[in-house]
Each structure stands twice: as C-alpha cells, then as structure tokens.
C-alpha cells in the first residue's frame, strides 16, 4: 500500500464529491482513500478565496489511521492523593491525566455544575440576581466553557499536549475537524455538553469532583502542604494543584498570605470592540457572505505608540457578555456559538501595561490585585449596575464624543454612552488610540464599530514564582497552573500547562 501527501486548492463552498474528484486526479486510480491533515483559508486574493487542504492519500480503500503524537501517561497503581482546585482546562486535564496515571484525585470547584451554571447565567442576563459562585468565570469547565472554545495557541513546544487535548475533546463530542483546522473552535454551545461528558469520563476513571466547594486555606509544615480547607471540611493531600483561573483573586490573596511567592508583571487592559459581522466579512473577503465559511475573523497588532496594542479572543458572529466574577465589579468578555451566525463580531482591544502604571506607584502583587479590582469596581459604579459604557471607535480616535443613544449591541444588560477614555490610564488610552488608527487602515470599516466595557482579563497582573512544571518556589508539593499562574492564556495553553504539571508529578512519584 502506497501513501503520499498532497496539497490542493479548492473553492470554499466545495462539496464532498468535488473534493473526492480532485483527490482522484492526484491518485490516478479509483481505488483510493484519503484523510485531511490540515485545512486553512487563504483570503489573500479576494477574487480567489479558497481552502488550502493538505491530504494524506492511500491507494487502498481502507483509510489509514491518522497518527497524532501524544503524551505517554505512565500508569501504575499509586497511593498518592492529589487535590486539584479548579475545573477549568488546566485543572481538569491535570486531574484527568493523574487519574489515568494511577493517582487518587479530587477536583474542588467553587462553582456549580455546568447545567446549573447555564440556568444561573440565563437568569442573570434576564435581569435576575448575580450569583458569585455560578457565572461566566466560575463553574464547571472554568471561564473557557463560555469563551467560544477557540483552540489556537501561540505557546511553543506543546504539540504532544495539544494533540492529547484535541483528541480528548473529540472523544467527548467535539467536531472532528478541530484536529486539522488551522483555527479550530468548538463553540460555547457545544462546550456545555462536552465538559459534562468529560466529567463523566473523569468520574468513570475513578476521579471525584465536588461542586460549590471553594478552597479557602492551607495547612503547611516546612514547605509541605499537609491538607487544604474548603468550607468546614479538611482534605488531606500528597500534592495540591491550584488551577483556579485569574479571576479568583481571593484565592491568590490566600496563597500570598500562606507564603506563596508572586511577582507583578505586564498585563493588558482596554475594551471590547464590536462591529456588525457583515462589515468584517466585507473587509476580509470583499463580500458579505462566503459559501462554506461561517464568518470572517481578524487579528490585529500595533506598536505605534511604543507599547503593544492588540486584539484578542476574537469572536466572529459572537456576543459580548458580562464576565465579572464578583458583584459590584464590571468586566466584559466575548463568546460565540459553533455556527458563529450572530449579527455582531467582537474582540478585546487592549494595550500592554504594568500594574505600577495602573496604580501610579510601585506596587507589590497583592496591591496589584487591589488596583485592578478598583478599576473593575469603578466601571460598575458608573451606573451601579451591569450596564456598561460605550464609545464609537471614530469618536475615541478623534476625541470628539457625540454620545449617541440607541446604539445596537449584542451585550445583554444594556450600554450607555460615556467618555471611556477617562476610565483607564492615559498611557493606555494613547496607545489604544494610535493602535485603532492602524486597525482602521488595515480593516476597512473598522471605525464604524464601538468600544464597550472594561476588558481586563486577557492576562494576569501577577505571576507565581514556580518552575517550568508548575511547582511553587519554596514548596515541596504545591503547584500553580493555568491562567492564574501567570504563565498561560486560553484553553490550549492552560490545558497544556496542567498536563505538564501532572506529568511532572507522575514521573517523580
């Protein structure tokens, strides 16, 4: 049986028969099979936007198994107990890998299961009460459950971990295309089902997960965590992994008080940019709709003002959501469903900044968290509600605010006109203004959008002092992983960080 790879160009609205016909020409016979290795959209020439598809072609009718190099989990029966705080990508995958390696594992999740979480969020967005343990950041699957499920990552040297994560998602119900698309995503609607299926697989393997169970304290002796406290219960452990995401500032204050070393670092703040999706489609494709492609994306960067300004977490056909973790604070984020068929597109538009700039003085890690929380509370205090301020991009650039009422938006809890430039440090405002000027030159119609709310969770302002496998400096058995560690961002890099932490424990125990 012979096998070879080939790359083809094919129009975006191709049918399966058209794809097979192209493969048949390459194969030279009718007795063949093939699989897709990679697939990416080439939109450089608007008169010929097409898919670039790399294929594996065999002269046998039996499709050859696609090889994806993954991690080799070293299983043996062990007597070690591992507690994991947080059920987001880092927390879940660290616990899942350790359970498969023969450890006894338990996940403590401060939020609720995904079914209740969906209902609580729905109630909140219809005007009901905000729930501090069941919202966009907290609950089963972490913040990633409601973030579109983008599975791209700029992190290097995580191909094995990435393949393991993708295969695990597919086995739990994710579309198989995530294994080969250049920009794969699952969709928040699918993720709600997938995280439940992952929980079932984890429990079937012997793992235990406790919902509405918040890590509140540690018992430590000579640099070793003996047990952790959650509410009125104490849980003895041989290893503790904290993977609670970067919204859990109360948890990180507890860790700092317990002697876990942190440092401040650069992070990013700004707003969420929102446009009609049709504007982005026309700018990127030259037409309002493209057969075979859901919605156009963009990723923009600038250093026009001497500091990084960039878009992040772009959600085509998406929704801007109230993503605060605590009552009395205001933070926005974006999400979209698998079909990406909403009328709006949104993305974070942020500038790099250091916590010292935000505070106007040199701050320690705990004070950095204080300053960020003050900013988030200030946004809430403008209306004493979860309604958020907005400004048109053109007005933001010109500095001449028209305060237009009646602006349409996907944000469910209302927006009101405001000079949002006055709400964040001037250095960040100048950088974002310069960056927006470049973005408008790169994307036709970008100036027609709006900026709304506060985007403050693209990265963490603090970072734990730990080794590359996640073990905290000065501790024997305490690990911090995922976005809250300050070393990861997004589903894939966070999950990979959790896997590396788990593998480190498994290889040393």
Secondary structure by P-SEA (a helix, b strand, c coil): cccbbbbbbbcccccaaaaaaaaaaaaccccbbbbbcccccccccccbbbbbcccccccccccccbbbbbbbcccccccbbbbbccccaaaaaaaaaaaaaccbbbbbbccccaaaaaaaaaaaaacccccccccccccccccccccccccccccccaaaaaaaaaaaaaaacccccccccccccccaaaaaaaaaaaaaaaaaabbbbbccccccbbbbccccccccccccbbbbbcbbbbcccccaaaaaaaaaaacbbbbbbbbbbbbbbbccaaaaaaaacccccccccccccbbbbbccccccccccccccccccccccccccbbbbbccccccccccbbbbbbbbbbcccccccccccaaaaaaaaaaaaaaaaaccccccbbbbbaaaaaacccccccccccccccbbbbccccccccaaaaaaaaaaaaaaaaacccccccccccccccccccccccccccccccccccbbbbcccccccccaaaaaaaaaaaaaaaaaac
